[in-house]
Amino acid sequence: MHIPKKVAELLKSHGRPLREVYFDLENSGFVPEEVVEAMIPYFNKRGYGHPSITHRVGWEALEVVYEAKELIAKTLNIRNPENIVFTHSGTEANNLAILGFLIKNRSRGKDKKVVVSAIEHLSVIFPARFAAELFGYKVVLVPVDREGFVDPELLKSFIDRDTVLVSIQVANHEIGTIQRIKELSDVVKSANPEAVFHTDAADAYAWTPIDVEKAGVDMLTISGHKVHGPRGVGALYVREGIELEPPLRGQLSVEKLWPGVENVPLIAGLKKAVEIMFSNFDHRVAYVKNLRDKLEKGILDRVPEVLVNGPLGGMRVANNVNMSFLRVEGEALTVALSLHGVYVSSGSACSSRVLEPSHVLLAIGRKHEEAHGSILFKLCHYHKEDDVKYALEVVPKAVEMLRKITAWR
Ligand SMILES: Cc1ncc(COP(=O)(O)O)c(C=O)c1O
């Protein structure tokens, strides 16, 4: 897809719909007022100093960075908050985990294996492939079943003495599959106790309980905007004793693995967002699941020829609805829905920008045209029943209109 040259014109011709419902929380989200308010003082009232400089305003910055680490550590049962590294995104946290580990171990790169699931986020798959090009590692993608699950027995068959790193996400960002992560990490450790197990928890954090000790994970990624924090902040947990080499070089600050001054206002915002998400965890998840089920059932009742992507049982993140509308082009549907103020995405943003079918949907066995007709809705506790009702008015009409004009029969 080209970057539109006349975005202003596009926006003008689109206009502002009278009613708007934002379901594109996969790609970016609105930041609630309380989180914005928690950030603002750190731009110019307090803690706007560099957190590793020894003066009052620097210490205020350091204080909130540490408070945020302590809070996140508590939510994941991380024993030492110092084992959390703030980065400037989830993408950076994944790159730090994968590249940082593989650069550190580069002298034994040749013939060593990195095992990742076929449905990982591209910020896991691409750095693994990059390290393979640079240092000779072999990257193996483990297939998943039709619901996106990694079979422990199959995973076991991929792990041998040469396996140095395994990365399998807790929950998938497109189809919501929640892996049995403890079973998977156990299988890896029993086949090779030396192998390091990383999990990208960006889409699972604050949606399904995670305990790094019980789950047996060595490194774990989170992303700010996935929990209604700001974009541009992420974090990586690194278990004591695991050595990484920073892939970026520059002035180190509080973080010894990620150079550059910490983004203190965004870290303060992430802290607030985490506080909110964990303050009523079970109630919030149940509320969103109820809305999600209504949206999903409502669409299935009203629109023919629809496939649900992802697991149908409880092992799917409560906020996720991913559907393929047969004989409809997903990008066209996102535009048609946008004109009515319903904002969704087609596949993942990374996939849609290059107009290739999502690798996640292909990995679960969807055909190209089914993957191209996919739409991802992500819900949250800021949505109301009325938002779902509105989507249920708009989606069937938009699909029907597109099917009338499609060349597909
Ligand atoms: C599973 C997963 N990992 C990593 C990322 C990257 O996070 P960020 O957008 O903060 O770079 C995303 C973002 O969508 C994601 O869904």
The ligand as an SDF file (V2000), in Angstrom:
LIG
                    3D

 16 16  0  0  0  0  0  0  0  0999 V2000
    2.2440   -9.8200   20.0270 C   0  0  0  0  0  0  0  0  0  0  0  0
    2.8950   -8.5080   19.8070 C   0  0  0  0  0  0  0  0  0  0  0  0
    4.1810   -8.3780   20.0670 N   0  0  0  0  0  0  0  0  0  0  0  0
    4.8160   -7.2140   19.9030 C   0  0  0  0  0  0  0  0  0  0  0  0
    4.1720   -6.1080   19.4360 C   0  0  0  0  0  0  0  0  0  0  0  0
    4.9100   -4.8370   19.2140 C   0  0  0  0  0  0  0  0  0  0  0  0
    4.6220   -3.8960   20.1960 O   0  0  0  0  0  0  0  0  0  0  0  0
    4.7890   -2.3360   19.8580 P   0  0  0  0  0  0  0  0  0  0  0  0
    3.6510   -1.9530   18.9980 O   0  0  0  0  0  0  0  0  0  0  0  0
    4.7890   -1.6980   21.2120 O   0  0  0  0  0  0  0  0  0  0  0  0
    6.0900   -2.1930   19.1770 O   0  0  0  0  0  0  0  0  0  0  0  0
    2.8110   -6.1880   19.1290 C   0  0  0  0  0  0  0  0  0  0  0  0
    2.1190   -4.9960   18.5980 C   0  0  0  0  0  0  0  0  0  0  0  0
    1.1160   -4.9680   18.0030 O   0  0  0  0  0  0  0  0  0  0  0  0
    2.1660   -7.4180   19.3100 C   0  0  0  0  0  0  0  0  0  0  0  0
    0.8660   -7.5630   18.9980 O   0  0  0  0  0  0  0  0  0  0  0  0
  1  2  1  0
  2  3  1  0
  2 15  2  0
  3  4  2  0
  4  5  1  0
  5  6  1  0
  5 12  2  0
  6  7  1  0
  7  8  1  0
  8  9  2  0
  8 10  1  0
  8 11  1  0
 12 13  1  0
 12 15  1  0
 13 14  2  0
 15 16  1  0
M  END
$$$$
